[in-house]
Structure formats: C-alpha cells, structure tokens
Amino acid sequence: MSITATAVPAVVAAVEVGFFAGALAFVAAWAVVIIAAAAMFGILAVHNDSPGWAVFWMILLGAVFAYTFQASLTSMATAAAAYVVVGLLWSFWRYKRFVTKKVAEYKDRTVTEREFIIRKMHPGNMLGTIVSWIIVWPFSVIENLTGDVIEALSTLVTKVFRGIYHRIYESAVSSLTKL
C-alpha cells in the first residue's frame, strides 16, 4: 500500500510534465513553420516589389516571435530600437544602390524618361519604400544577396558562356537550313 500510494503521484507528475513538454514542442514546431513561411513570403514580397505585403509578413513574424518566446516589454523595446537602427543603416545603403541602378538604367533614355525617373527617385517621393526598407530589412538583405548571386549567374551565362550556347544553337539549326 505504501509503494502504490507514493508511486501514483510520481507517475501522475511524470505524465503531466510529459504532456506539457509535448504540448510545448507542438506549439514550438508550429511557430517554426509559421516563422519559416512568413520569412519566405516576406522575401518573395520584397523581390516582387510589394512593400505592403513584406511589411505584413514582418509584422506577423514579429508577433509570432513575441508570442512564442514570451518576450518582456523591456526586451521587446530594446530589440525594436536596435532593429530600427539596423534598418536605418540598411535603408541608406539600399537607397544608394537603388538610385545608382536606376541612373545606369535610364542613362541612354529620352530626356522625358530621365526627368520622370529623377522625380520618382527623389527621397520625398519614395518615403513609403524607404520606410518599408527599414521595417523589412532582414527580408531585403536576403533578397538582395540572393538577387546578386542570381544576377551574377545570369551575367555569367549571357556574357561568358554565350558563345558556347550560340555554337550549340547554330549546330542544331544548321541541319534545318540544309533541307
């Protein structure tokens, strides 16, 4: 009787701990899935120049992080301040890169087109985009890094290996022209 009386509470306690650990693991697994999906959709939104959607996914990501890790208000305020500072620094670099790319793109266009892009690129006309760069800087950094890799591969294929592709094409098409 004494063995059973002491064993039952210990078994119940172990089951409760196991249940709560399992429930916590389940919630954490779903949080990871939601975080991964929100990050992926956020990066895609940045890539497709949809700053509103990128901001939505970043807010969702922040809410899931705050809920999952039950951050205190002090730690959230400190993290938010650091986040904004990094976002501001990123937005300076991103804006410089954006303007440089647009200037190169519109260099040989008509005067009217150049005047249009000059007005469009003015910081006063890009406040929404600049603010979104500050808010979604992690997505923007990842998208820019992967975009650079894709652009480098594209340049490699079009400029370096272009002759190889043209020889393959000409070899294959030559049989059609001899008929």
Sequence and secondary structure as in RCSB ss.txt:
>XXXX:A:sequence
MSITATAVPAVVAAVEVGFFAGALAFVAAWAVVIIAAAAMFGILAVHNDSPGWAVFWMILLGAVFAYTFQASLTS
MATAAAAYVVVGLLWSFWRYKRFVTKKVAEYKDRTVTEREFIIRKMHPGNMLGTIVSWIIVWPFSVIENLTGDVI
EALSTLVTKVFRGIYHRIYESAVSSLTKL
>XXXX:A:secstr
 HHHHHHHHHHHHHHHHHHHHHHHHHHHHHHHHHHHHHHHHHHHHHHTT HHHHHHHHHHHHHHHHHHHT  HHH
HHHHHHHHHHHHHHHHHHHHHHHHHHHHHHHTTS HHHHHHHHHHHSGGG HHHHHHHHHTHHHHHHHHHHHHHH
HHHHHIIIIISHHHHHHHHHHHHHHHHT 
